[in-house]
């Protein structure tokens, strides 16, 4: 799953047939759609924050 998330957030996105097949073997279409959605949203949020130099507020500490 980490490999999938890392691949989705690269520029350009690089999801090869092997990785896609492994993900499809592990997750249903609905689960994979939800996982992909959340990875994409978090990537968007991280890039937005970098654009405005928004720093973490320490909630995870």
Secondary structure as GFF3:
##gff-version 3
##sequence-region A 1 61
A	DSSP	alpha_helix	2	9	.	.	.	ID=ss1
A	DSSP	alpha_helix	17	26	.	.	.	ID=ss2
A	DSSP	alpha_helix	29	51	.	.	.	ID=ss3
###
